[in-house]
Amino acid sequence: MPVMPEGTEAALNRPLHFREFASAWADANRTNAVTRKSAQGTLNPAMIERAIRTGDGVEVNEQQGPGFYGPNELKTFRKAMQSVQREFGGGKGATPQQLIAMSTKADVERANMEIKTSRMYRIVGSVVHFAVKASGKNNFDGNYNVRIKFNDWSDAMVSGRTWKGAAQMLVRGRVSIDCTCGRHQYWFRYLAGVGGFAVAPPVEKDFPKIRNPSLEGACCKHVLKALQSLSSPTIQNLLAGELERQASATGYAATSGRFLTKEELAKAGRARPKEVNQAAAAKAYNDYRKSVKALKTKVRQTGKKKMDLEDENRALKAKDAARVAQLKKERAANQQLQQQSDLNRLAADLNAARMKAVMDAALSGNDPQKASAQATRSFAEDHAKRTGVAVGDVEALFKERGLL
């Protein structure tokens, strides 16, 4: 367990007074944080990456003497980190079923055989605190402080479900964990950080090269007992009440904490979690993974159908555009033919007017050429009046078409 200031351990071993209990663990955690800064023999991320890049390995001063870690061993450590990140998703938390399923059988057995009580006593925003009775080993007969953060807390408040339904959504959703015991600190805190299911602070960044180099397991026996208590209807009712209380409060979302009332503590004390059933948790987690996979497949299929529809729409639009372009082309050709037909009729009418003027001039003894020019002028003026075009423009058109 963490190094504690003088007098703190005695306070933790007395019959529980929860404010004193929380204060004692806060003091212990502060002392542990100070002690941690002077720790020797740790293997931090920069040392691992530098040693792998150079190929030289790294030597650290450990309690049992100098320890050397070669580049291949360090690469194995890094593969273990990456495996944890893939398994847990790295940053989104993990479901209680997943955490129980991924824990070692030894830790599950210890939770069932050695840990008798797990009592919810405090809520800080979306983080619920449990006092979990120690097994009595390691000369400590007090309680450890387990924190479980519900990562879907805000979603549950606006889920549209009843408060009890929202609480059930929480306990099936993703959580993050922390425990003040040594098992969590030295075996699982780093793993929880890499896997994205650690309640911070503290955040462990140094690799557990001696106690858990293969990064096996997930939870200590105290966390397992607290996780199992989430299946209790009593605990779920307390969570439902807190969701409603926070949702009804004035101001910003809750960030400060509160201790449970005397009545709530009495209810929490009556919660009797069943044994941790790893087989049932594994089945529930596998079912969850299958449902997530099925949902992703459905989303991909829906996306493919959407893409197919979009492609079909694009093809139809292309066909429409080509049809419109063809219609425009045909309309332009028709207009050109119509214009040519109109010009042909116009030329025929003009020639008829000229012929008549020439014949009339010949019969009357006038100049036929002047008569033809006058007929052309008169025809241009008449056409200009009918079409609203200037006479000069009509004459220019006649000239362009070779009618003059």
ROBAMAR-475261 format. One record per residue: residue in three letters; x, z, y of N, C-alpha, C in turn. Coordinates in steps of 0.1 Angstrom, whole numbers, padded with zeros to 4 digits, always signed. Each point is the difference from the previous one (the first is absolute). Example, Ala and Ser with C-alpha at 12.3 -4.5 7.8 and 13.67 -1.06 7.14 Angstrom:
# ROBAMAR-475261
ALA+0132+0078-0057-0009+0000+0012+0009+0000+0012 SER-0004-0007+0011+0009+0000+0011-0008+0008+0011 
***
This chain:
# ROBAMAR-475261
MET+0008+0000-0012-0008+0000+0012+0009+0000+0012 PRO-0006-0003+0012+0008-0001+0012+0007+0013+0004 VAL+0011+0000+0007+0006+0012+0005-0010+0006+0011 MET-0003+0013-0001-0009+0007+0009+0006+0011+0008 PRO-0004+0002+0012+0005+0011+0008-0003+0013-0006 GLU+0007+0010+0005-0001+0014-0006-0015+0005+0002 GLY-0005+0005-0010-0014+0006+0001-0011-0010-0003 THR+0003-0013+0000-0010-0010-0003-0005+0000-0014 GLU+0009+0001-0009-0004+0000-0014-0009+0011-0004 ALA+0003+0012+0006-0009+0011-0002-0014-0002+0005 ALA-0001-0007+0011-0013-0003+0006-0008-0010-0009 LEU+0008-0009-0006-0007-0010-0009-0004+0006-0013 ASN+0006+0011-0004-0004+0007-0013-0011+0010+0002 ARG-0004+0003+0012-0011+0010+0002-0013-0007-0003 PRO-0011+0007-0002-0013-0006-0001-0003-0009+0012 LEU-0006-0011-0003-0001-0011+0010-0007+0004+0013 HIS+0006-0001+0011-0007+0000+0013+0005-0014+0005 PHE-0009-0009+0002+0004-0014+0001+0007-0003+0013 ARG-0003+0006+0011+0007-0002+0012+0014+0004-0001 GLU+0002+0012-0006+0014+0005-0003+0007-0009-0010 PHE-0007-0005-0010+0005-0009-0010+0006-0013+0007 ALA-0009-0006+0008+0004-0012+0007+0012+0002+0009 SER+0000+0012+0007+0011+0003+0009+0013+0002-0007 ALA-0001+0007-0012+0012+0002-0008+0006-0013-0005 TRP-0008-0009-0005+0005-0013-0004+0005-0008+0011 ALA-0006+0001+0012+0005-0008+0011+0014+0005+0004 ASP+0002+0014-0001+0014+0005+0003+0010-0004-0011 ALA-0005+0000-0012+0009-0005-0011+0004-0014+0001 ASN-0010-0009+0004+0003-0014+0002+0010-0002+0012 ARG-0002+0007+0011+0010-0001+0011+0014+0004-0004 THR+0001+0011-0008+0013+0004-0004+0006-0010-0010 ASN-0008-0006-0008+0004-0010-0010+0005-0012+0007 ALA-0007-0004+0011+0004-0012+0008+0014+0002+0006 VAL+0002+0012+0005+0013+0003+0006+0011+0000-0010 THR-0002+0006-0012+0009+0000-0011+0003-0014-0005 ARG-0010-0008+0000+0001-0014-0005+0010-0008+0008 LYS+0000+0003+0013+0009-0008+0009+0015+0002-0004 SER+0003+0011-0006+0014+0002-0004+0003-0002-0015 ALA-0009-0007-0006+0001-0003-0015+0012-0009-0002 GLN+0007+0003-0011+0012-0009-0004-0003-0007-0013 GLY+0007-0011-0002-0002-0007-0013-0012-0008-0001 THR-0007-0003+0011-0012-0009+0000+0004-0014+0000 LEU-0009-0008-0005+0002-0015-0001-0010-0007+0008 ASN+0003-0003+0013-0010-0006+0009+0000-0015-0002 PRO-0011-0007+0006-0001-0014-0001+0012-0009+0005 ALA+0006+0005+0011+0011-0008+0005+0012+0000-0009 MET+0002+0012-0007+0011+0001-0009-0002-0009-0012 ILE-0012-0001-0005-0004-0008-0012+0002-0015+0004 GLU-0005-0005+0011+0001-0014+0004+0014-0004+0003 ARG+0007+0009+0007+0014-0004+0003+0009-0001-0013 ALA-0002+0010-0009+0008+0000-0012-0004-0012-0009 ILE-0012-0005+0000-0004-0012-0008+0006-0012+0007 ARG-0001-0001+0013+0006-0012+0007+0015-0001-0002 THR+0007+0011+0001+0014-0001-0001+0005-0001-0015 GLY-0009+0005-0009+0004+0000-0014+0010+0011-0003 ASP+0001+0010+0009+0010+0011-0002-0006+0012-0007 GLY-0014+0001+0001-0006+0013-0005+0001+0010+0011 VAL-0004+0012-0003+0001+0011+0009+0003+0013-0007 GLU+0007+0009+0007+0003+0013-0006-0006+0011+0010 VAL-0007+0009-0006-0006+0011+0008+0005+0014-0006 ASN+0000+0010+0009+0004+0013-0004-0012+0008-0005 GLU-0002+0002-0013-0011+0007-0005+0004+0014-0004 GLN-0010+0009-0003+0003+0014-0003+0009+0001-0012 GLN-0001-0009-0009+0008+0001-0012+0013-0007+0001 GLY+0003-0006+0012+0012-0007+0003-0002-0014+0005 PRO+0010-0008+0002-0001-0013+0005-0008-0009-0010 GLY-0009-0008+0005-0008-0009-0009+0002-0014+0005 PHE+0003-0009-0009+0001-0014+0003-0011-0009-0005 TYR-0005-0009+0008-0011-0008-0004+0004-0015+0003 GLY+0001-0007-0011+0005-0014+0001-0011-0009+0005 PRO+0003-0013+0004-0010-0009+0005-0011-0003-0009 ASN+0004-0001-0013-0011-0004-0010-0010+0012-0002 GLU+0005+0012+0001-0009+0012-0001-0009+0000+0012 LEU+0006-0003+0012-0007+0001+0012-0011-0011+0000 LYS+0003-0012-0006-0010-0011-0001-0011+0005-0009 THR+0003+0007-0010-0011+0006-0009-0009+0009+0008 PHE+0006+0008+0009-0008+0009+0009-0009-0008+0008 ARG+0006-0011+0006-0008-0008+0009-0012-0007-0007 LYS+0003-0005-0013-0011-0006-0008-0011+0010-0002 ALA+0004+0013-0003-0010+0011-0002-0009+0001+0013 MET+0006+0000+0011-0007+0001+0013-0010-0012+0001 GLN+0005-0012-0002-0009-0012+0001-0011+0001-0010 SER+0002+0005-0012-0010+0001-0010-0011+0010+0005 VAL+0004+0011+0006-0010+0010+0005-0008-0007+0011 GLN+0006-0007+0009-0007-0007+0011-0010-0010-0006 ARG+0004-0007-0010-0010-0010-0006-0011+0007-0006 GLU+0003+0011-0007-0011+0007-0008-0010+0006+0009 PHE+0005+0006+0011-0009+0008+0009-0004-0007+0013 GLY+0006-0012+0002-0005-0008+0012+0008+0004+0012 GLY+0008+0010+0000+0009+0004+0012-0007+0001+0013 GLY-0007+0011+0003-0005+0002+0013-0015+0002+0002 LYS-0008-0002-0011-0014+0001+0001-0006+0012-0007 GLY+0009+0008-0007-0004+0012-0007-0003-0004-0015 ALA-0006+0009-0007-0003-0002-0014-0012+0007-0004 THR-0008-0005-0010-0012+0007-0004+0004+0012-0008 PRO-0008+0011+0000+0003+0011-0009+0002-0004-0015 GLN-0009-0009-0004+0002-0005-0014+0013-0006-0003 GLN+0005-0008+0010+0013-0006-0002+0011+0011+0000 LEU-0001+0009+0009+0011+0011+0000+0000+0008-0012 ILE-0012+0003-0006+0000+0008-0012+0005-0009-0012 ALA-0004-0012+0000+0004-0009-0011+0015-0003+0000 MET+0006+0000+0012+0014-0003+0002+0009+0012-0002 SER-0006+0012+0000+0008+0013-0002+0005+0001-0014 THR+0011+0008-0002+0006+0002-0013-0010+0009-0008 LYS+0001-0002-0013-0009+0008-0009+0004+0015+0001 ALA+0013+0002+0002+0004+0014+0002-0006+0007+0012 ASP-0001-0007+0011-0006+0006+0012-0015+0002-0002 VAL-0007-0010-0007-0014+0002-0003-0002+0012-0009 GLU+0008+0002-0010-0001+0011-0009+0002+0013+0007 ARG+0010+0000+0009+0002+0012+0008-0012+0004+0009 ALA-0005-0011+0006-0012+0002+0009-0012+0007-0008 ASN-0002-0005-0012-0011+0005-0008+0003+0014-0006 MET+0013+0002-0004+0003+0013-0007+0005+0011+0009 GLU+0006-0003+0012+0006+0010+0008-0007+0003+0013 ILE-0007-0010+0005-0007+0002+0014-0014+0003-0002 LYS-0004+0012+0005-0014+0004-0002-0009-0003+0012 THR+0005+0001+0012-0009-0002+0011+0005-0010+0011 SER-0009-0006+0006+0003-0009+0012-0011+0002+0010 ARG+0003+0006+0011-0011+0003+0009+0002-0007+0014 MET-0010-0007+0003+0000-0007+0013-0003+0011+0011 TYR+0009-0001+0011-0002+0011+0010+0001-0005+0014 ARG+0005-0012+0003+0002-0005+0013-0002-0015+0001 ILE-0004-0005+0012-0001-0014+0002+0006-0003+0014 VAL+0009-0010+0000+0006-0005+0013-0002-0015+0001 GLY-0011-0004+0007-0003-0014+0001-0004-0005-0013 SER+0008-0009-0006-0003-0006-0013+0008+0007-0011 VAL+0007+0010+0003+0009+0007-0010-0006+0013-0004 VAL-0002+0002-0013-0006+0012-0006+0011+0008-0006 HIS+0001+0013+0003+0010+0009-0006-0006+0008-0012 PHE+0008+0002-0010-0004+0008-0012+0011+0010-0002 ALA-0004+0012-0003+0009+0011-0005-0001-0001-0015 VAL+0012-0003-0006+0000-0002-0015+0009+0011-0006 LYS-0006+0008-0009+0007+0011-0006+0012-0005-0008 ALA+0012+0006+0003+0012-0003-0008-0001+0005-0014 SER+0008-0006-0009+0000+0004-0014+0006+0013-0003 GLY+0007+0006+0010+0007+0012-0002+0015-0001-0005 LYS+0003-0013-0002+0014-0003-0004+0009+0000+0013 ASN+0013+0000-0002+0010-0001+0011-0002+0012+0009 ASN-0005+0012-0005+0000+0012+0008-0010-0002+0012 PHE-0009-0008-0001-0010-0002+0012-0014+0001-0006 ASP-0008+0009+0005-0013+0003-0005-0010-0002+0011 GLY+0003-0008+0010-0009-0002+0011-0008-0013-0001 ASN-0003-0006+0011-0007-0013+0000+0008-0010+0007 TYR-0001-0013-0004+0006-0011+0007-0010-0007+0008 ASN+0004-0006+0011-0009-0007+0009+0001-0015-0003 VAL-0012-0005-0005-0001-0014-0003-0009-0007+0011 ARG+0005-0011+0005-0007-0008+0010-0004-0013-0007 ILE-0013-0003+0002-0005-0013-0004-0007-0007+0012 LYS+0006-0012+0003-0006-0007+0011-0009-0011-0005 PHE-0012-0001+0006-0009-0011-0004+0002-0012+0009 ASN+0006-0010-0005+0003-0011+0009-0012-0008+0004 ASP-0011+0002-0007-0012-0008+0004-0010+0009+0008 TRP+0005+0011+0006-0009+0009+0007-0008-0006+0011 SER+0006-0008+0008-0007-0006+0012-0010-0010-0005 ASP+0004-0008-0011-0010-0009-0006-0012+0007-0006 ALA+0002+0011-0006-0011+0008-0006-0010+0005+0011 MET+0005+0003+0012-0009+0005+0010-0009-0011+0005 VAL+0004-0012-0001-0009-0011+0005-0004-0009-0012 SER-0001+0005-0012-0003-0008-0011-0015-0003-0002 GLY-0008+0007+0007-0014-0002-0001-0007+0007-0012 ARG+0009+0008-0007-0005+0007-0012-0005+0014+0004 THR-0007+0007-0009-0002+0014+0003+0013+0007+0000 TRP+0000+0012+0006+0013+0007+0001+0005+0003-0014 LYS-0008+0003-0009+0004+0003-0014+0006-0013-0006 GLY-0007-0011+0002+0005-0013-0005+0014-0003+0007 ALA+0001+0003+0013+0013-0003+0007+0011+0009-0006 ALA-0003+0012-0004+0010+0009-0006+0004-0005-0014 GLN-0010-0005-0007+0004-0006-0013+0008-0012+0001 MET-0002-0008+0011+0008-0011+0003+0015+0004+0003 LEU+0001+0011+0007+0013+0006+0003+0008+0003-0012 VAL-0006+0008-0009+0007+0005-0012+0004-0011-0010 ARG-0007-0012+0002+0004-0011-0009+0010-0009+0007 GLY+0001+0002+0013+0009-0009+0008+0014+0004+0000 ARG+0008-0006+0009+0014+0002+0001+0004+0013+0007 VAL+0009+0007-0005+0005+0013+0006+0015+0000+0001 SER+0005+0010+0007+0014+0003+0001+0002+0015-0003 ILE+0012+0004-0005+0001+0013-0005+0013+0007+0005 ASP+0000+0013-0001+0013+0008+0003-0002+0014-0006 CYS+0011+0006-0005+0000+0013-0005+0012+0007+0004 THR-0001+0013+0002+0012+0008+0004+0009+0005-0011 CYS-0003-0004-0013+0008+0005-0011+0013-0009-0001 GLY+0009+0006-0008+0013-0007-0001-0001-0013-0009 ARG-0009+0000-0009-0002-0012-0008-0004-0012+0008 HIS-0009+0002+0010-0004-0011+0008+0012-0003+0010 GLN+0006+0010+0005+0011-0003+0010+0011-0008-0006 TYR+0005+0004-0012+0012-0006-0006-0003-0011-0010 TRP-0012-0001-0005-0003-0011-0009-0009-0011+0006 PHE-0010+0004+0007-0011-0009+0004-0002-0003+0014 ARG+0006+0007+0009-0003-0003+0015+0006-0013+0004 TYR+0012-0003-0005+0006-0013+0003-0009-0011-0006 LEU-0004+0001-0013-0008-0009-0007-0013-0003+0008 ALA-0006+0011+0005-0013-0001+0007+0003-0008+0013 GLY+0011+0002+0007+0003-0007+0012+0002-0015-0002 VAL+0007-0003-0011+0003-0014-0003-0013-0007-0004 GLY-0009+0008-0008-0012-0006-0005-0011+0000+0011 GLY+0002+0006+0011-0010+0000+0011-0011+0010-0002 PHE+0002+0010-0007-0011+0010-0002+0005+0015+0003 ALA+0009+0000+0010+0005+0013+0004-0007+0005+0013 VAL-0003+0013+0001-0005+0006+0012+0012+0004+0008 ALA+0002-0005+0012+0011+0003+0008-0004+0008+0013 PRO+0010+0007+0006+0013+0003-0005-0001+0011-0012 PRO+0011+0001-0007+0013-0007+0001+0000-0013-0008 VAL+0010-0009+0004+0002-0012-0007+0013+0000-0006 GLU+0001-0001-0013+0012+0000-0008+0006-0014-0001 LYS+0012-0002+0005+0006-0013+0000+0012-0001-0009 ASP+0005+0011-0006+0012+0000-0008-0004+0000-0015 PHE+0006-0009-0007-0003-0003-0014+0002+0012-0009 PRO-0009+0003-0009+0002+0012-0010+0008-0004-0011 LYS+0013-0003+0002+0009-0005-0009+0003+0008-0013 ILE-0002+0014+0002+0003+0009-0012-0013+0003-0007 ARG-0011+0004+0007-0011+0006-0006-0010-0011-0005 ASN-0001-0011+0008-0010-0011-0004+0005-0014+0003 PRO+0012-0003-0005+0006-0013+0003-0009-0012-0004 SER-0008+0001-0010-0009-0011-0005-0013+0000+0007 LEU-0003+0010+0009-0012+0001+0008-0012-0001-0009 GLU+0000+0009-0010-0011+0001-0009-0010+0011+0005 GLY-0013-0002-0004-0010+0009+0003-0006-0002+0014 ALA-0008+0009+0005-0006-0001+0013-0003+0014+0006 CYS-0005+0009-0008-0005+0013+0006+0005+0012-0008 CYS+0002+0011+0007+0003+0012-0006-0013+0006-0005 LYS+0001+0011-0008-0012+0006-0006-0009+0006+0011 HIS+0005+0004+0011-0009+0006+0011-0008-0011+0006 VAL+0006-0012+0003-0008-0011+0006-0010-0005-0010 LEU+0004+0000-0013-0009-0005-0010-0013+0009-0001 LYS+0002+0013+0001-0011+0009+0000-0009-0002+0012 ALA+0006-0002+0012-0008-0002+0012-0007-0014-0001 LEU+0006-0010-0005-0007-0013-0002-0012+0001-0009 GLN+0002+0008-0011-0011+0001-0010-0011+0008+0006 SER+0002+0009+0010-0010+0007+0006-0009-0009+0009 LEU+0005-0012+0003-0009-0009+0009-0012-0005-0008 SER+0001+0001-0013-0012-0004-0008-0011+0010+0000 SER+0003+0012+0005-0010+0011+0000-0011-0003+0011 PRO-0013+0001-0004-0011-0002+0010+0001+0009+0011 THR+0005+0012-0002+0001+0010+0010+0010-0004+0011 ILE+0012-0006-0004+0010-0005+0009-0006-0012+0008 GLN-0007-0008-0007-0006-0012+0006-0010+0004+0010 ASN-0008+0010-0002-0010+0005+0010+0007+0005+0012 LEU+0011+0007-0002+0008+0005+0012+0005-0012+0008 LEU+0005-0010-0007+0005-0012+0007-0011-0007+0008 ALA-0012-0001-0007-0011-0006+0007-0004+0007+0013 GLY+0000+0014-0001-0003+0008+0012+0010-0003+0011 GLU+0013-0001-0004+0010-0002+0010+0000-0014+0007 LEU-0004-0010-0009-0001-0013+0006-0012+0000+0010 GLU-0011+0006-0003-0011+0001+0009+0004+0007+0013 ARG+0007+0011-0002+0004+0009+0012+0009-0008+0009 GLN+0010-0007-0006+0009-0008+0009-0007-0012+0006 ALA-0009-0006-0007-0007-0012+0005-0010+0004+0011 SER-0004+0013+0000-0010+0004+0010+0007+0006+0013 ALA+0013+0003-0001+0007+0007+0010+0002-0009+0013 THR+0000+0006+0011+0002-0007+0013+0015-0002+0002 GLY+0004-0011+0006+0014-0003+0003+0006-0009-0011 TYR+0014+0000+0001+0007-0009-0010-0001+0006-0014 ALA+0004-0009-0009+0001+0004-0014+0009+0013-0002 ALA-0004+0008-0010+0007+0013-0002+0015-0002-0003 THR+0008+0007+0007+0015+0001-0003+0004+0014-0002 SER-0007+0010+0006+0003+0014-0003-0007+0004-0012 GLY+0005+0011-0006-0005+0005-0013-0009+0012+0002 ARG-0007+0003-0011-0008+0012-0001+0001+0006-0014 PHE-0001+0013-0001-0001+0007-0013-0014+0000-0004 LEU-0003+0000-0013-0013+0001-0005-0006+0013+0004 THR-0013+0000+0002-0007+0013+0003-0001+0008-0012 LYS-0004+0013+0002-0001+0009-0012-0009-0005-0010 GLU-0011-0006+0004-0010-0006-0009+0006-0012-0008 GLU+0007-0009+0008+0006-0011-0006+0011+0004-0010 LEU+0008+0010+0003+0010+0005-0009-0006+0005-0013 ALA-0011+0007+0002-0007+0005-0012-0004-0012-0009 LYS-0006-0010+0006-0004-0012-0008+0013-0006-0007 ALA+0010-0002+0008+0012-0006-0005+0006+0008-0012 GLY-0001+0013+0001+0005+0009-0010-0008-0001-0013 ARG-0013-0005+0001-0008-0002-0012+0003-0013-0007 ALA+0007-0009+0006+0003-0013-0006+0010+0002-0011 ARG-0004-0005-0011+0009+0001-0012+0003-0014-0006 PRO+0011-0005+0005+0004-0013-0005+0002-0001-0015 LYS-0004-0011-0006+0003-0001-0014+0015-0003-0003 GLU+0003-0001-0013+0014-0003-0003+0003-0014+0005 VAL+0013-0002+0004+0004-0014+0004+0000-0009-0012 ASN-0008-0010+0000-0002-0009-0011+0007-0013+0003 GLN+0013-0001-0005+0008-0012+0004-0006-0012-0007 ALA-0005+0000-0012-0005-0011-0006-0012-0006+0007 ALA-0009+0009+0005-0012-0005+0007+0005-0005+0014 ALA+0010+0006+0006+0005-0005+0013+0006-0014-0002 ALA+0007-0001-0011+0007-0013-0002-0011-0011-0002 LYS-0010+0003-0008-0011-0010-0002-0007-0003+0014 ALA-0003+0011+0008-0006-0003+0013+0009-0008+0009 TYR+0013+0002-0001+0009-0007+0009+0001-0015-0005 ASN+0000-0002-0013+0000-0014-0005-0012-0007+0003 ASP-0012+0007-0001-0012-0006+0005+0000-0004+0014 TYR+0006+0009+0008+0001-0002+0015+0009-0013+0002 ARG+0011-0001-0007+0009-0011+0002-0007-0013-0004 LYS-0008+0001-0011-0007-0012-0004-0010-0005+0010 SER-0007+0010+0006-0010-0003+0010+0007-0006+0012 VAL+0011+0005+0004+0008-0005+0012+0004-0014-0003 LYS+0005-0002-0013+0005-0014-0003-0012-0010+0000 ALA-0011+0005-0006-0012-0009+0000-0004-0003+0014 LEU+0000+0010+0009-0003-0003+0014+0009-0010+0007 LYS+0013+0002-0003+0010-0010+0006-0002-0014-0006 THR-0004-0001-0013-0002-0013-0006-0013-0006+0007 LYS-0010+0008+0002-0012-0005+0006+0003-0005+0014 VAL+0008+0008+0008+0004-0004+0013+0007-0013+0000 ARG+0010-0001-0009+0007-0013-0001-0009-0011-0004 GLN-0009+0002-0009-0010-0011-0004-0008-0003+0012 THR-0005+0010+0007-0008-0003+0012+0008-0007+0011 GLY+0012+0004+0001+0009-0007+0009+0002-0015-0004 LYS+0002-0002-0013+0002-0014-0005-0013-0008+0003 LYS-0012+0006-0003-0012-0007+0002-0001-0003+0015 LYS+0003+0009+0008+0000-0002+0015+0009-0011+0004 MET+0012+0000-0006+0010-0011+0003-0006-0013-0005 ASP-0006-0001-0012-0006-0012-0005-0011-0005+0009 LEU-0008+0009+0005-0011-0004+0009+0006-0005+0013 GLU+0010+0007+0005+0007-0005+0012+0005-0014-0001 ASP+0007-0002-0012+0005-0013-0003-0011-0011+0000 GLU-0011+0004-0007-0011-0009-0001-0006-0003+0014 ASN-0001+0010+0008-0005-0002+0014+0009-0009+0008 ARG+0013+0002-0002+0010-0008+0007-0001-0015-0004 ALA-0002-0002-0013-0002-0013-0006-0012-0007+0006 LEU-0011+0008+0000-0013-0006+0006+0002-0003+0015 LYS+0007+0009+0007+0002-0002+0014+0008-0013+0002 ALA+0010-0002-0009+0009-0012+0001-0009-0012-0002 LYS-0009+0000-0011-0008-0011-0002-0010-0003+0011 ASP-0005+0011+0006-0009-0002+0012+0008-0006+0012 ALA+0012+0004+0002+0008-0005+0011+0003-0015-0003 ALA+0003-0003-0012+0003-0014-0004-0013-0009+0002 ARG-0011+0006-0004-0013-0008+0002-0003-0002+0015 VAL+0002+0011+0008-0002-0002+0014+0009-0010+0006 ALA+0013+0000-0004+0009-0009+0006-0004-0015-0004 GLN-0004-0001-0013-0005-0014-0004-0012-0004+0008 LEU-0009+0009+0002-0012-0003+0008+0004-0004+0014 LYS+0009+0007+0006+0005-0003+0014+0006-0014+0000 LYS+0008-0003-0011+0006-0013-0001-0010-0011-0001 GLU-0010+0002-0009-0010-0010-0001-0009-0002+0013 ARG-0002+0012+0006-0008-0001+0013+0008-0008+0010 ALA+0013+0002+0001+0008-0007+0010+0000-0015-0003 ALA+0001-0003-0014+0000-0014-0003-0014-0007+0003 ASN-0011+0008-0003-0013-0005+0004-0002-0002+0015 GLN+0006+0009+0007-0001-0001+0015+0008-0012+0004 GLN+0011-0003-0006+0008-0011+0004-0007-0013-0003 LEU-0007+0000-0012-0008-0012-0004-0011-0002+0010 GLN-0007+0011+0003-0011-0001+0010+0004-0006+0013 GLN+0012+0006+0004+0005-0005+0013+0003-0015+0000 GLN+0006-0004-0012+0003-0014-0001-0012-0009+0000 SER-0011+0005-0007-0012-0007-0001-0007-0001+0014 ASP+0001+0011+0008-0005+0000+0013+0007-0010+0009 LEU+0014+0000-0002+0008-0010+0008-0004-0014-0003 ASN-0002-0002-0013-0004-0014-0004-0013-0004+0006 ARG-0010+0009+0000-0013-0003+0006+0002-0002+0015 LEU+0009+0008+0006+0002-0001+0015+0006-0014+0003 ALA+0010-0004-0008+0007-0013+0002-0010-0011-0002 ALA-0009+0001-0010-0010-0011-0002-0010-0001+0012 ASP-0004+0012+0005-0009+0000+0012+0007-0006+0012 LEU+0012+0004+0002+0008-0005+0012+0002-0015-0001 ASN+0003-0005-0012+0002-0015-0001-0013-0007+0002 ALA-0011+0006-0005-0013-0006+0002-0004-0001+0015 ALA+0003+0011+0008-0002+0000+0014+0008-0011+0007 ARG+0013-0001-0004+0009-0010+0006-0005-0014-0003 MET-0004-0003-0012-0005-0013-0004-0012-0004+0008 LYS-0009+0009+0002-0012-0003+0007+0004-0003+0015 ALA+0009+0008+0006+0004-0002+0014+0007-0014+0001 VAL+0008-0004-0009+0007-0012+0000-0010-0012+0000 MET-0009+0001-0010-0010-0010-0001-0009-0002+0012 ASP-0004+0012+0006-0008-0001+0012+0007-0006+0011 ALA+0013+0003+0001+0009-0006+0011+0001-0015-0002 ALA+0001-0004-0012+0002-0015-0003-0012-0007+0004 LEU-0012+0005-0003-0013-0006+0004-0002-0001+0015 SER+0004+0011+0006-0002+0001+0015+0011-0006+0008 GLY+0011-0004-0006+0011-0007+0007+0009+0011+0006 ASN+0000+0012-0004+0009+0011+0005+0012+0000-0009 ASP+0010+0008+0005+0013+0002-0007-0002+0008-0013 PRO+0002-0005-0012-0002+0008-0012+0010+0011-0002 GLN+0012-0001+0005+0010+0011-0001-0004+0012+0008 LYS-0004-0003+0012-0005+0011+0009-0012+0007-0006 ALA-0009-0009-0006-0012+0006-0006+0004+0009-0011 SER+0010-0004-0009+0004+0008-0011+0006+0014+0005 ALA+0008-0001+0011+0006+0013+0005-0010+0009+0006 GLN-0010-0006+0007-0011+0008+0005-0009+0006-0011 ALA-0002-0008-0011-0008+0006-0011+0008+0012-0006 THR+0013-0002-0002+0008+0011-0005-0001+0012+0008 ARG+0001-0001+0014-0001+0011+0009-0013+0007-0001 SER-0011-0008+0000-0013+0005-0001-0002+0008-0013 PHE+0005-0006-0011-0002+0006-0013+0008+0014+0000 ALA+0012+0001+0006+0008+0012+0000-0008+0010+0008 GLU-0006-0004+0011-0007+0010+0009-0013+0006-0008 ASP-0007-0009-0006-0012+0004-0008+0005+0010-0011 HIS+0010-0003-0007+0005+0008-0011+0005+0014+0005 ALA+0006+0000+0012+0005+0012+0006-0012+0009+0004 LYS-0011-0006+0005-0012+0008+0003-0006+0006-0013 ARG-0001-0007-0011-0006+0005-0012+0008+0011-0006 THR+0013-0001+0001+0009+0010-0007+0006+0011+0009 GLY-0002-0001+0013+0005+0009+0009+0015+0000+0002 VAL+0006-0012-0003+0015-0002+0001+0002-0008+0013 ALA+0012+0002+0006+0003-0007+0012+0002-0015-0003 VAL-0004-0009+0009+0001-0014-0002+0015-0004-0003 GLY+0009+0006+0007+0014-0004-0002+0005+0004-0014 ASP-0005+0011-0006+0003+0004-0014-0006-0010-0010 VAL-0012-0005+0003-0006-0009-0009+0008-0013+0000 GLU+0004-0005+0012+0008-0012+0001+0013+0002-0007 ALA+0006+0012+0001+0013+0002-0007-0002-0001-0015 LEU-0012+0006-0005-0003-0001-0014-0001-0014-0005 PHE-0008-0008+0009-0001-0014-0004+0013-0007-0001 LYS+0009+0003+0010+0013-0006+0000+0008+0004-0012 GLU+0000+0013-0003+0007+0005-0012-0004-0006-0013 ARG-0014-0003-0001-0005-0006-0012+0001-0016+0001 GLY+0006-0005+0010+0002-0015+0001-0013-0007+0004 LEU-0010+0007+0006-0012-0006+0004+0000-0006+0014 LEU+0011+0002+0007+0002-0006+0014+0010-0011-0001 
***
